[in-house]
Amino acid sequence: MARTKDAGAGAPRRGRRAPERARPRKYTRINSEAVDYKDLNLLRRFLSDKGKTRGRRVTGLSRKHQRQLSVAVKRAREIALLPYVGER
């Protein structure tokens, strides 16, 4: 009995899958060019319930805006505008 190689049956996939359709990102709308640490409503949109910053894959932000967001959150926490931990 000779085995035949079937492309779709049990062959392991390598690499990334091609996206079937673009998922809508619910956090992508930033109207300003720079993220400000005093804009608490904007910053809270990107924090989880535990107080962690959501990742770029979840938020859909560019690398530049994600970095600005993390710096703004750190500044807001330092001057006690945002808590370090979320609600328990």
N, C-alpha and C positions, 0 to 999 in steps of 0.2 A: 504494500500500500504506500503510495507516494503522497506526500503532503503537498498540497498546492497552497501557495501564498495568496490569501484573500486580502485585498486592501482594506476592506471595511470591517471584517469580522472581529478579530481579536488583536489586531495590530495596535501597539501603544501609540498614543498621539504625542507628538513632540512639538514644542513651541506654543505660541499663543493661538487661540482660536480667533478666527475673523469675526468681528462683531456682526451679529445678525441685523441689529438696528440700533441706532443711537438711543441710549436711555436718557430720558429727561433728567437733568440735575436740578434738584430743588433749591440749592443754595447759591447758584451761580450768579445771581443778579447783584452786582455791586455797582451802584450808580456813581461812586466817586472814584477818582484816580488813585488816591492813597487811602489806606485804612487808618482811621484815627482811634486812639485809645480812649477818647472821651465819648465815642458813639457806642453806648452800651447795648442798644437794641441790635445793632449790627453784629457786635461781638458775641452776643448770646446765641445768635442763630448758628454760630459755628462751634458751639460748645455742647458736649453731651450732658446728660443729666448728672453724671458724676463729676463734671467739671473739666473733662478732657477735651482737647482740641480735636475736632474731626479731621480725618486725613484728606489728602487731595483727591483721592479716588472717590470719596463720598461727596465732598463739597463741589468738585469740578472747577476749583480755582486754578489759576496759572501758578507757576512756581514763584513768580514775583509777588503775587497777591497773597499766597499762602505764607510766605516769609514775613510780609508786612503784618499779616494777621497774627502770627505767633509773637512777633515783637510787641504788637499793640496789646495782646492779652497779657503778656508778661508785665508790661508797664501798668496796665489797669489793675493787676493783682498787687503790684508793689505799692501802689498808693491807695489800696483798699477799695477800689471801685468794683472789683470782681472778687469773689471768694476763691481761695486756692482749691477747695474741695466743694463738690456739689451738695445737693440736698440728700439727706440720708433717709 
